[in-house]
Amino acid sequence: MSNKPLISIIIPVYNKARYIKKCLNSLLNQSFTNFEIVIVNDGSTDNSGMLLETYAAEDSRIVY
């Protein structure tokens, strides 16, 4: 059996530090866990990048 995720969720981010925590926490707290979250940061100038790096370091399902 493969360990590949069944679903990939792609999230584009540009200066959304205000909202990204709520978005990621909502996804990570689902009962279904066989997924990956691919985050594409398009050069944010706010705090988004630092927040995303923290989430990616804490959960292996997040690809940043």
mmCIF file as Biopython writes it, N, C-alpha, C and O atoms, coordinates in Angstrom:
data_model
#
loop_
_atom_site.group_PDB
_atom_site.id
_atom_site.type_symbol
_atom_site.label_atom_id
_atom_site.label_alt_id
_atom_site.label_comp_id
_atom_site.label_asym_id
_atom_site.label_entity_id
_atom_site.label_seq_id
_atom_site.pdbx_PDB_ins_code
_atom_site.Cartn_x
_atom_site.Cartn_y
_atom_site.Cartn_z
_atom_site.occupancy
_atom_site.B_iso_or_equiv
_atom_site.auth_seq_id
_atom_site.auth_asym_id
_atom_site.pdbx_PDB_model_num
ATOM 1   N N  . MET A ? 1  ? 0.840   -1.184 0.000  1.0 0.0 1  A 1 
ATOM 2   C CA . MET A ? 1  ? 0.000   0.000  0.000  1.0 0.0 1  A 1 
ATOM 3   C C  . MET A ? 1  ? 0.881   1.243  0.000  1.0 0.0 1  A 1 
ATOM 4   O O  . MET A ? 1  ? 1.877   1.301  0.722  1.0 0.0 1  A 1 
ATOM 5   N N  . SER A ? 2  ? 0.528   2.210  -0.786 1.0 0.0 2  A 1 
ATOM 6   C CA . SER A ? 2  ? 1.295   3.435  -0.922 1.0 0.0 2  A 1 
ATOM 7   C C  . SER A ? 2  ? 0.979   4.421  0.203  1.0 0.0 2  A 1 
ATOM 8   O O  . SER A ? 2  ? -0.143  4.479  0.705  1.0 0.0 2  A 1 
ATOM 9   N N  . ASN A ? 3  ? 1.997   5.190  0.583  1.0 0.0 3  A 1 
ATOM 10  C CA . ASN A ? 3  ? 1.806   6.235  1.588  1.0 0.0 3  A 1 
ATOM 11  C C  . ASN A ? 3  ? 1.488   7.588  0.956  1.0 0.0 3  A 1 
ATOM 12  O O  . ASN A ? 3  ? 1.445   8.606  1.647  1.0 0.0 3  A 1 
ATOM 13  N N  . LYS A ? 4  ? 1.267   7.595  -0.347 1.0 0.0 4  A 1 
ATOM 14  C CA . LYS A ? 4  ? 0.945   8.842  -1.029 1.0 0.0 4  A 1 
ATOM 15  C C  . LYS A ? 4  ? -0.419  9.347  -0.564 1.0 0.0 4  A 1 
ATOM 16  O O  . LYS A ? 4  ? -1.337  8.556  -0.347 1.0 0.0 4  A 1 
ATOM 17  N N  . PRO A ? 5  ? -0.550  10.661 -0.411 1.0 0.0 5  A 1 
ATOM 18  C CA . PRO A ? 5  ? -1.854  11.194 -0.003 1.0 0.0 5  A 1 
ATOM 19  C C  . PRO A ? 5  ? -2.907  10.997 -1.079 1.0 0.0 5  A 1 
ATOM 20  O O  . PRO A ? 5  ? -2.614  11.032 -2.274 1.0 0.0 5  A 1 
ATOM 21  N N  . LEU A ? 6  ? -4.119  10.792 -0.639 1.0 0.0 6  A 1 
ATOM 22  C CA . LEU A ? 6  ? -5.238  10.587 -1.550 1.0 0.0 6  A 1 
ATOM 23  C C  . LEU A ? 6  ? -5.673  11.898 -2.208 1.0 0.0 6  A 1 
ATOM 24  O O  . LEU A ? 6  ? -6.091  11.915 -3.366 1.0 0.0 6  A 1 
ATOM 25  N N  . ILE A ? 7  ? -5.570  12.987 -1.460 1.0 0.0 7  A 1 
ATOM 26  C CA . ILE A ? 7  ? -6.025  14.292 -1.931 1.0 0.0 7  A 1 
ATOM 27  C C  . ILE A ? 7  ? -4.914  15.317 -1.745 1.0 0.0 7  A 1 
ATOM 28  O O  . ILE A ? 7  ? -4.209  15.301 -0.736 1.0 0.0 7  A 1 
ATOM 29  N N  . SER A ? 8  ? -4.761  16.207 -2.719 1.0 0.0 8  A 1 
ATOM 30  C CA . SER A ? 8  ? -3.851  17.347 -2.590 1.0 0.0 8  A 1 
ATOM 31  C C  . SER A ? 8  ? -4.692  18.621 -2.590 1.0 0.0 8  A 1 
ATOM 32  O O  . SER A ? 8  ? -5.517  18.836 -3.478 1.0 0.0 8  A 1 
ATOM 33  N N  . ILE A ? 9  ? -4.471  19.449 -1.594 1.0 0.0 9  A 1 
ATOM 34  C CA . ILE A ? 9  ? -5.153  20.732 -1.480 1.0 0.0 9  A 1 
ATOM 35  C C  . ILE A ? 9  ? -4.114  21.802 -1.768 1.0 0.0 9  A 1 
ATOM 36  O O  . ILE A ? 9  ? -3.096  21.884 -1.080 1.0 0.0 9  A 1 
ATOM 37  N N  . ILE A ? 10 ? -4.362  22.616 -2.772 1.0 0.0 10 A 1 
ATOM 38  C CA . ILE A ? 10 ? -3.403  23.649 -3.161 1.0 0.0 10 A 1 
ATOM 39  C C  . ILE A ? 10 ? -3.946  24.998 -2.717 1.0 0.0 10 A 1 
ATOM 40  O O  . ILE A ? 10 ? -5.071  25.374 -3.044 1.0 0.0 10 A 1 
ATOM 41  N N  . ILE A ? 11 ? -3.117  25.723 -1.960 1.0 0.0 11 A 1 
ATOM 42  C CA . ILE A ? 11 ? -3.529  27.020 -1.432 1.0 0.0 11 A 1 
ATOM 43  C C  . ILE A ? 11 ? -2.553  28.085 -1.917 1.0 0.0 11 A 1 
ATOM 44  O O  . ILE A ? 11 ? -1.387  28.078 -1.522 1.0 0.0 11 A 1 
ATOM 45  N N  . PRO A ? 12 ? -3.014  29.001 -2.768 1.0 0.0 12 A 1 
ATOM 46  C CA . PRO A ? 12 ? -2.165  30.137 -3.144 1.0 0.0 12 A 1 
ATOM 47  C C  . PRO A ? 12 ? -2.250  31.201 -2.042 1.0 0.0 12 A 1 
ATOM 48  O O  . PRO A ? 12 ? -3.324  31.477 -1.508 1.0 0.0 12 A 1 
ATOM 49  N N  . VAL A ? 13 ? -1.101  31.787 -1.717 1.0 0.0 13 A 1 
ATOM 50  C CA . VAL A ? 13 ? -1.068  32.783 -0.648 1.0 0.0 13 A 1 
ATOM 51  C C  . VAL A ? 13 ? -0.336  34.029 -1.123 1.0 0.0 13 A 1 
ATOM 52  O O  . VAL A ? 13 ? 0.755   33.950 -1.688 1.0 0.0 13 A 1 
ATOM 53  N N  . TYR A ? 14 ? -0.953  35.174 -0.886 1.0 0.0 14 A 1 
ATOM 54  C CA . TYR A ? 14 ? -0.277  36.455 -1.096 1.0 0.0 14 A 1 
ATOM 55  C C  . TYR A ? 14 ? -0.802  37.431 -0.048 1.0 0.0 14 A 1 
ATOM 56  O O  . TYR A ? 14 ? -1.942  37.888 -0.123 1.0 0.0 14 A 1 
ATOM 57  N N  . ASN A ? 15 ? 0.039   37.740 0.921  1.0 0.0 15 A 1 
ATOM 58  C CA . ASN A ? 15 ? -0.295  38.673 2.005  1.0 0.0 15 A 1 
ATOM 59  C C  . ASN A ? 15 ? -1.599  38.305 2.714  1.0 0.0 15 A 1 
ATOM 60  O O  . ASN A ? 15 ? -2.504  39.130 2.836  1.0 0.0 15 A 1 
ATOM 61  N N  . LYS A ? 16 ? -1.681  37.084 3.169  1.0 0.0 16 A 1 
ATOM 62  C CA . LYS A ? 16 ? -2.880  36.620 3.880  1.0 0.0 16 A 1 
ATOM 63  C C  . LYS A ? 16 ? -2.558  36.119 5.285  1.0 0.0 16 A 1 
ATOM 64  O O  . LYS A ? 16 ? -3.200  35.190 5.776  1.0 0.0 16 A 1 
ATOM 65  N N  . ALA A ? 17 ? -1.576  36.725 5.927  1.0 0.0 17 A 1 
ATOM 66  C CA . ALA A ? 17 ? -1.204  36.306 7.290  1.0 0.0 17 A 1 
ATOM 67  C C  . ALA A ? 17 ? -2.411  36.373 8.235  1.0 0.0 17 A 1 
ATOM 68  O O  . ALA A ? 17 ? -2.529  35.573 9.164  1.0 0.0 17 A 1 
ATOM 69  N N  . ARG A ? 18 ? -3.275  37.308 7.991  1.0 0.0 18 A 1 
ATOM 70  C CA . ARG A ? 18 ? -4.449  37.494 8.845  1.0 0.0 18 A 1 
ATOM 71  C C  . ARG A ? 18 ? -5.397  36.286 8.793  1.0 0.0 18 A 1 
ATOM 72  O O  . ARG A ? 18 ? -6.109  36.022 9.761  1.0 0.0 18 A 1 
ATOM 73  N N  . TYR A ? 19 ? -5.411  35.564 7.691  1.0 0.0 19 A 1 
ATOM 74  C CA . TYR A ? 19 ? -6.381  34.482 7.485  1.0 0.0 19 A 1 
ATOM 75  C C  . TYR A ? 19 ? -5.782  33.076 7.447  1.0 0.0 19 A 1 
ATOM 76  O O  . TYR A ? 19 ? -6.511  32.098 7.609  1.0 0.0 19 A 1 
ATOM 77  N N  . ILE A ? 20 ? -4.486  32.959 7.240  1.0 0.0 20 A 1 
ATOM 78  C CA . ILE A ? 20 ? -3.897  31.642 6.963  1.0 0.0 20 A 1 
ATOM 79  C C  . ILE A ? 20 ? -4.010  30.672 8.142  1.0 0.0 20 A 1 
ATOM 80  O O  . ILE A ? 20 ? -4.193  29.473 7.931  1.0 0.0 20 A 1 
ATOM 81  N N  . LYS A ? 21 ? -3.904  31.162 9.368  1.0 0.0 21 A 1 
ATOM 82  C CA . LYS A ? 21 ? -4.015  30.277 10.531 1.0 0.0 21 A 1 
ATOM 83  C C  . LYS A ? 21 ? -5.390  29.599 10.566 1.0 0.0 21 A 1 
ATOM 84  O O  . LYS A ? 21 ? -5.488  28.388 10.765 1.0 0.0 21 A 1 
ATOM 85  N N  . LYS A ? 22 ? -6.429  30.379 10.375 1.0 0.0 22 A 1 
ATOM 86  C CA . LYS A ? 22 ? -7.792  29.826 10.409 1.0 0.0 22 A 1 
ATOM 87  C C  . LYS A ? 22 ? -7.978  28.796 9.302  1.0 0.0 22 A 1 
ATOM 88  O O  . LYS A ? 22 ? -8.572  27.740 9.519  1.0 0.0 22 A 1 
ATOM 89  N N  . CYS A ? 23 ? -7.470  29.106 8.127  1.0 0.0 23 A 1 
ATOM 90  C CA . CYS A ? 23 ? -7.575  28.196 6.989  1.0 0.0 23 A 1 
ATOM 91  C C  . CYS A ? 23 ? -6.864  26.877 7.268  1.0 0.0 23 A 1 
ATOM 92  O O  . CYS A ? 23 ? -7.449  25.806 7.102  1.0 0.0 23 A 1 
ATOM 93  N N  . LEU A ? 24 ? -5.607  26.952 7.692  1.0 0.0 24 A 1 
ATOM 94  C CA . LEU A ? 24 ? -4.825  25.732 7.921  1.0 0.0 24 A 1 
ATOM 95  C C  . LEU A ? 24 ? -5.360  24.941 9.109  1.0 0.0 24 A 1 
ATOM 96  O O  . LEU A ? 24 ? -5.442  23.715 9.039  1.0 0.0 24 A 1 
ATOM 97  N N  . ASN A ? 25 ? -5.720  25.607 10.186 1.0 0.0 25 A 1 
ATOM 98  C CA . ASN A ? 25 ? -6.266  24.886 11.347 1.0 0.0 25 A 1 
ATOM 99  C C  . ASN A ? 25 ? -7.545  24.152 10.977 1.0 0.0 25 A 1 
ATOM 100 O O  . ASN A ? 25 ? -7.773  23.033 11.437 1.0 0.0 25 A 1 
ATOM 101 N N  . SER A ? 26 ? -8.372  24.764 10.158 1.0 0.0 26 A 1 
ATOM 102 C CA . SER A ? 26 ? -9.605  24.119 9.714  1.0 0.0 26 A 1 
ATOM 103 C C  . SER A ? 26 ? -9.301  22.839 8.933  1.0 0.0 26 A 1 
ATOM 104 O O  . SER A ? 26 ? -9.942  21.810 9.145  1.0 0.0 26 A 1 
ATOM 105 N N  . LEU A ? 27 ? -8.328  22.909 8.036  1.0 0.0 27 A 1 
ATOM 106 C CA . LEU A ? 27 ? -7.964  21.726 7.249  1.0 0.0 27 A 1 
ATOM 107 C C  . LEU A ? 27 ? -7.315  20.650 8.117  1.0 0.0 27 A 1 
ATOM 108 O O  . LEU A ? 27 ? -7.640  19.471 7.984  1.0 0.0 27 A 1 
ATOM 109 N N  . LEU A ? 28 ? -6.417  21.040 8.990  1.0 0.0 28 A 1 
ATOM 110 C CA . LEU A ? 28 ? -5.678  20.068 9.797  1.0 0.0 28 A 1 
ATOM 111 C C  . LEU A ? 28 ? -6.546  19.393 10.849 1.0 0.0 28 A 1 
ATOM 112 O O  . LEU A ? 28 ? -6.197  18.313 11.324 1.0 0.0 28 A 1 
ATOM 113 N N  . ASN A ? 29 ? -7.654  19.991 11.220 1.0 0.0 29 A 1 
ATOM 114 C CA . ASN A ? 29 ? -8.529  19.416 12.242 1.0 0.0 29 A 1 
ATOM 115 C C  . ASN A ? 29 ? -9.637  18.531 11.675 1.0 0.0 29 A 1 
ATOM 116 O O  . ASN A ? 29 ? -10.543 18.134 12.408 1.0 0.0 29 A 1 
ATOM 117 N N  . GLN A ? 30 ? -9.578  18.222 10.396 1.0 0.0 30 A 1 
ATOM 118 C CA . GLN A ? 30 ? -10.566 17.333 9.775  1.0 0.0 30 A 1 
ATOM 119 C C  . GLN A ? 30 ? -10.364 15.899 10.278 1.0 0.0 30 A 1 
ATOM 120 O O  . GLN A ? 30 ? -9.250  15.524 10.646 1.0 0.0 30 A 1 
ATOM 121 N N  . SER A ? 31 ? -11.412 15.115 10.294 1.0 0.0 31 A 1 
ATOM 122 C CA . SER A ? 31 ? -11.288 13.714 10.691 1.0 0.0 31 A 1 
ATOM 123 C C  . SER A ? 31 ? -10.601 12.896 9.591  1.0 0.0 31 A 1 
ATOM 124 O O  . SER A ? 31 ? -9.940  11.899 9.882  1.0 0.0 31 A 1 
ATOM 125 N N  . PHE A ? 32 ? -10.754 13.311 8.338  1.0 0.0 32 A 1 
ATOM 126 C CA . PHE A ? 32 ? -10.061 12.668 7.224  1.0 0.0 32 A 1 
ATOM 127 C C  . PHE A ? 32 ? -8.638  13.214 7.197  1.0 0.0 32 A 1 
ATOM 128 O O  . PHE A ? 32 ? -8.441  14.429 7.198  1.0 0.0 32 A 1 
ATOM 129 N N  . THR A ? 33 ? -7.646  12.329 7.173  1.0 0.0 33 A 1 
ATOM 130 C CA . THR A ? 33 ? -6.259  12.793 7.292  1.0 0.0 33 A 1 
ATOM 131 C C  . THR A ? 33 ? -5.357  12.420 6.122  1.0 0.0 33 A 1 
ATOM 132 O O  . THR A ? 33 ? -4.184  12.795 6.114  1.0 0.0 33 A 1 
ATOM 133 N N  . ASN A ? 34 ? -5.870  11.695 5.140  1.0 0.0 34 A 1 
ATOM 134 C CA . ASN A ? 34 ? -5.034  11.242 4.029  1.0 0.0 34 A 1 
ATOM 135 C C  . ASN A ? 34 ? -4.966  12.307 2.931  1.0 0.0 34 A 1 
ATOM 136 O O  . ASN A ? 34 ? -5.457  12.101 1.821  1.0 0.0 34 A 1 
ATOM 137 N N  . PHE A ? 35 ? -4.358  13.434 3.254  1.0 0.0 35 A 1 
ATOM 138 C CA . PHE A ? 35 ? -4.231  14.523 2.299  1.0 0.0 35 A 1 
ATOM 139 C C  . PHE A ? 35 ? -2.917  15.259 2.516  1.0 0.0 35 A 1 
ATOM 140 O O  . PHE A ? 35 ? -2.260  15.115 3.547  1.0 0.0 35 A 1 
ATOM 141 N N  . GLU A ? 36 ? -2.562  16.037 1.532  1.0 0.0 36 A 1 
ATOM 142 C CA . GLU A ? 36 ? -1.430  16.943 1.667  1.0 0.0 36 A 1 
ATOM 143 C C  . GLU A ? 36 ? -1.925  18.342 1.336  1.0 0.0 36 A 1 
ATOM 144 O O  . GLU A ? 36 ? -2.867  18.520 0.564  1.0 0.0 36 A 1 
ATOM 145 N N  . ILE A ? 37 ? -1.278  19.324 1.930  1.0 0.0 37 A 1 
ATOM 146 C CA . ILE A ? 37 ? -1.595  20.721 1.657  1.0 0.0 37 A 1 
ATOM 147 C C  . ILE A ? 37 ? -0.372  21.323 0.988  1.0 0.0 37 A 1 
ATOM 148 O O  . ILE A ? 37 ? 0.702   21.387 1.587  1.0 0.0 37 A 1 
ATOM 149 N N  . VAL A ? 38 ? -0.531  21.757 -0.236 1.0 0.0 38 A 1 
ATOM 150 C CA . VAL A ? 38 ? 0.555   22.387 -0.976 1.0 0.0 38 A 1 
ATOM 151 C C  . VAL A ? 38 ? 0.301   23.888 -0.965 1.0 0.0 38 A 1 
ATOM 152 O O  . VAL A ? 38 ? -0.706  24.361 -1.492 1.0 0.0 38 A 1 
ATOM 153 N N  . ILE A ? 39 ? 1.222   24.629 -0.360 1.0 0.0 39 A 1 
ATOM 154 C CA . ILE A ? 39 ? 1.060   26.074 -0.248 1.0 0.0 39 A 1 
ATOM 155 C C  . ILE A ? 39 ? 2.041   26.767 -1.180 1.0 0.0 39 A 1 
ATOM 156 O O  . ILE A ? 39 ? 3.242   26.496 -1.161 1.0 0.0 39 A 1 
ATOM 157 N N  . VAL A ? 40 ? 1.504   27.665 -1.994 1.0 0.0 40 A 1 
ATOM 158 C CA . VAL A ? 40 ? 2.322   28.438 -2.926 1.0 0.0 40 A 1 
ATOM 159 C C  . VAL A ? 40 ? 2.257   29.890 -2.477 1.0 0.0 40 A 1 
ATOM 160 O O  . VAL A ? 40 ? 1.210   30.531 -2.560 1.0 0.0 40 A 1 
ATOM 161 N N  . ASN A ? 41 ? 3.382   30.400 -2.004 1.0 0.0 41 A 1 
ATOM 162 C CA . ASN A ? 41 ? 3.472   31.790 -1.558 1.0 0.0 41 A 1 
ATOM 163 C C  . ASN A ? 41 ? 4.012   32.616 -2.715 1.0 0.0 41 A 1 
ATOM 164 O O  . ASN A ? 41 ? 5.132   32.400 -3.179 1.0 0.0 41 A 1 
ATOM 165 N N  . ASP A ? 42 ? 3.217   33.551 -3.167 1.0 0.0 42 A 1 
ATOM 166 C CA . ASP A ? 42 ? 3.580   34.350 -4.338 1.0 0.0 42 A 1 
ATOM 167 C C  . ASP A ? 42 ? 4.250   35.667 -3.939 1.0 0.0 42 A 1 
ATOM 168 O O  . ASP A ? 42 ? 3.831   36.742 -4.369 1.0 0.0 42 A 1 
ATOM 169 N N  . GLY A ? 43 ? 5.301   35.571 -3.107 1.0 0.0 43 A 1 
ATOM 170 C CA . GLY A ? 43 ? 6.075   36.752 -2.743 1.0 0.0 43 A 1 
ATOM 171 C C  . GLY A ? 43 ? 5.414   37.661 -1.734 1.0 0.0 43 A 1 
ATOM 172 O O  . GLY A ? 43 ? 5.528   38.882 -1.841 1.0 0.0 43 A 1 
ATOM 173 N N  . SER A ? 44 ? 4.731   37.102 -0.763 1.0 0.0 44 A 1 
ATOM 174 C CA . SER A ? 44 ? 4.078   37.908 0.260  1.0 0.0 44 A 1 
ATOM 175 C C  . SER A ? 44 ? 5.072   38.835 0.946  1.0 0.0 44 A 1 
ATOM 176 O O  . SER A ? 44 ? 6.226   38.472 1.174  1.0 0.0 44 A 1 
ATOM 177 N N  . THR A ? 45 ? 4.611   40.029 1.268  1.0 0.0 45 A 1 
ATOM 178 C CA . THR A ? 45 ? 5.454   40.990 1.966  1.0 0.0 45 A 1 
ATOM 179 C C  . THR A ? 45 ? 5.040   41.149 3.421  1.0 0.0 45 A 1 
ATOM 180 O O  . THR A ? 45 ? 5.625   41.951 4.149  1.0 0.0 45 A 1 
ATOM 181 N N  . ASP A ? 46 ? 4.045   40.398 3.843  1.0 0.0 46 A 1 
ATOM 182 C CA . ASP A ? 46 ? 3.634   40.439 5.246  1.0 0.0 46 A 1 
ATOM 183 C C  . ASP A ? 46 ? 4.234   39.241 5.982  1.0 0.0 46 A 1 
ATOM 184 O O  . ASP A ? 46 ? 5.260   38.705 5.562  1.0 0.0 46 A 1 
ATOM 185 N N  . ASN A ? 47 ? 3.624   38.835 7.035  1.0 0.0 47 A 1 
ATOM 186 C CA . ASN A ? 47 ? 4.090   37.767 7.918  1.0 0.0 47 A 1 
ATOM 187 C C  . ASN A ? 47 ? 3.741   36.359 7.417  1.0 0.0 47 A 1 
ATOM 188 O O  . ASN A ? 47 ? 4.036   35.379 8.101  1.0 0.0 47 A 1 
ATOM 189 N N  . SER A ? 48 ? 3.128   36.241 6.253  1.0 0.0 48 A 1 
ATOM 190 C CA . SER A ? 48 ? 2.644   34.951 5.742  1.0 0.0 48 A 1 
ATOM 191 C C  . SER A ? 48 ? 3.737   33.898 5.654  1.0 0.0 48 A 1 
ATOM 192 O O  . SER A ? 48 ? 3.545   32.770 6.106  1.0 0.0 48 A 1 
ATOM 193 N N  . GLY A ? 49 ? 4.870   34.248 5.083  1.0 0.0 49 A 1 
ATOM 194 C CA . GLY A ? 49 ? 5.947   33.279 4.893  1.0 0.0 49 A 1 
ATOM 195 C C  . GLY A ? 49 ? 6.415   32.644 6.182  1.0 0.0 49 A 1 
ATOM 196 O O  . GLY A ? 49 ? 6.610   31.430 6.241  1.0 0.0 49 A 1 
ATOM 197 N N  . MET A ? 50 ? 6.598   33.447 7.219  1.0 0.0 50 A 1 
ATOM 198 C CA . MET A ? 50 ? 7.056   32.930 8.506  1.0 0.0 50 A 1 
ATOM 199 C C  . MET A ? 50 ? 6.008   31.998 9.119  1.0 0.0 50 A 1 
ATOM 200 O O  . MET A ? 50 ? 6.352   30.950 9.665  1.0 0.0 50 A 1 
ATOM 201 N N  . LEU A ? 51 ? 4.741   32.376 9.031  1.0 0.0 51 A 1 
ATOM 202 C CA . LEU A ? 51 ? 3.682   31.518 9.550  1.0 0.0 51 A 1 
ATOM 203 C C  . LEU A ? 51 ? 3.629   30.186 8.809  1.0 0.0 51 A 1 
ATOM 204 O O  . LEU A ? 51 ? 3.477   29.132 9.426  1.0 0.0 51 A 1 
ATOM 205 N N  . LEU A ? 52 ? 3.756   30.237 7.494  1.0 0.0 52 A 1 
ATOM 206 C CA . LEU A ? 52 ? 3.703   29.018 6.687  1.0 0.0 52 A 1 
ATOM 207 C C  . LEU A ? 52 ? 4.878   28.100 6.977  1.0 0.0 52 A 1 
ATOM 208 O O  . LEU A ? 52 ? 4.712   26.882 7.037  1.0 0.0 52 A 1 
ATOM 209 N N  . GLU A ? 53 ? 6.051   28.663 7.157  1.0 0.0 53 A 1 
ATOM 210 C CA . GLU A ? 53 ? 7.228   27.853 7.505  1.0 0.0 53 A 1 
ATOM 211 C C  . GLU A ? 53 ? 7.014   27.138 8.837  1.0 0.0 53 A 1 
ATOM 212 O O  . GLU A ? 53 ? 7.391   25.976 8.987  1.0 0.0 53 A 1 
ATOM 213 N N  . THR A ? 54 ? 6.421   27.818 9.785  1.0 0.0 54 A 1 
ATOM 214 C CA . THR A ? 54 ? 6.146   27.222 11.097 1.0 0.0 54 A 1 
ATOM 215 C C  . THR A ? 54 ? 5.171   26.057 10.967 1.0 0.0 54 A 1 
ATOM 216 O O  . THR A ? 54 ? 5.405   24.986 11.527 1.0 0.0 54 A 1 
ATOM 217 N N  . TYR A ? 55 ? 4.094   26.257 10.242 1.0 0.0 55 A 1 
ATOM 218 C CA . TYR A ? 55 ? 3.118   25.180 10.042 1.0 0.0 55 A 1 
ATOM 219 C C  . TYR A ? 55 ? 3.750   23.988 9.326  1.0 0.0 55 A 1 
ATOM 220 O O  . TYR A ? 55 ? 3.520   22.840 9.706  1.0 0.0 55 A 1 
ATOM 221 N N  . ALA A ? 56 ? 4.542   24.258 8.297  1.0 0.0 56 A 1 
ATOM 222 C CA . ALA A ? 56 ? 5.171   23.176 7.533  1.0 0.0 56 A 1 
ATOM 223 C C  . ALA A ? 56 ? 6.140   22.377 8.407  1.0 0.0 56 A 1 
ATOM 224 O O  . ALA A ? 56 ? 6.259   21.162 8.251  1.0 0.0 56 A 1 
ATOM 225 N N  . ALA A ? 57 ? 6.823   23.047 9.316  1.0 0.0 57 A 1 
ATOM 226 C CA . ALA A ? 57 ? 7.762   22.357 10.211 1.0 0.0 57 A 1 
ATOM 227 C C  . ALA A ? 57 ? 7.032   21.482 11.224 1.0 0.0 57 A 1 
ATOM 228 O O  . ALA A ? 57 ? 7.579   20.485 11.695 1.0 0.0 57 A 1 
ATOM 229 N N  . GLU A ? 58 ? 5.811   21.851 11.555 1.0 0.0 58 A 1 
ATOM 230 C CA . GLU A ? 58 ? 5.050   21.125 12.574 1.0 0.0 58 A 1 
ATOM 231 C C  . GLU A ? 58 ? 4.203   19.986 12.033 1.0 0.0 58 A 1 
ATOM 232 O O  . GLU A ? 58 ? 3.833   19.086 12.787 1.0 0.0 58 A 1 
ATOM 233 N N  . ASP A ? 59 ? 3.886   20.004 10.744 1.0 0.0 59 A 1 
ATOM 234 C CA . ASP A ? 59 ? 3.003   18.975 10.178 1.0 0.0 59 A 1 
ATOM 235 C C  . ASP A ? 59 ? 3.532   18.530 8.820  1.0 0.0 59 A 1 
ATOM 236 O O  . ASP A ? 59 ? 3.648   19.345 7.905  1.0 0.0 59 A 1 
ATOM 237 N N  . SER A ? 60 ? 3.849   17.263 8.680  1.0 0.0 60 A 1 
ATOM 238 C CA . SER A ? 60 ? 4.462   16.744 7.458  1.0 0.0 60 A 1 
ATOM 239 C C  . SER A ? 60 ? 3.499   16.724 6.266  1.0 0.0 60 A 1 
ATOM 240 O O  . SER A ? 60 ? 3.926   16.519 5.130  1.0 0.0 60 A 1 
ATOM 241 N N  . ARG A ? 61 ? 2.220   16.932 6.515  1.0 0.0 61 A 1 
ATOM 242 C CA . ARG A ? 61 ? 1.254   16.978 5.414  1.0 0.0 61 A 1 
ATOM 243 C C  . ARG A ? 61 ? 1.305   18.304 4.657  1.0 0.0 61 A 1 
ATOM 244 O O  . ARG A ? 61 ? 0.715   18.434 3.584  1.0 0.0 61 A 1 
ATOM 245 N N  . ILE A ? 62 ? 2.008   19.284 5.218  1.0 0.0 62 A 1 
ATOM 246 C CA . ILE A ? 62 ? 2.086   20.592 4.598  1.0 0.0 62 A 1 
ATOM 247 C C  . ILE A ? 62 ? 3.385   20.696 3.807  1.0 0.0 62 A 1 
ATOM 248 O O  . ILE A ? 62 ? 4.475   20.491 4.341  1.0 0.0 62 A 1 
ATOM 249 N N  . VAL A ? 63 ? 3.247   21.020 2.522  1.0 0.0 63 A 1 
ATOM 250 C CA . VAL A ? 63 ? 4.395   21.234 1.634  1.0 0.0 63 A 1 
ATOM 251 C C  . VAL A ? 63 ? 4.415   22.715 1.316  1.0 0.0 63 A 1 
ATOM 252 O O  . VAL A ? 63 ? 3.478   23.257 0.729  1.0 0.0 63 A 1 
ATOM 253 N N  . TYR A ? 64 ? 5.506   23.360 1.715  1.0 0.0 64 A 1 
ATOM 254 C CA . TYR A ? 64 ? 5.610   24.806 1.504  1.0 0.0 64 A 1 
ATOM 255 C C  . TYR A ? 64 ? 6.777   25.103 0.610  1.0 0.0 64 A 1 
ATOM 256 O O  . TYR A ? 64 ? 7.041   26.266 0.306  1.0 0.0 64 A 1 
#
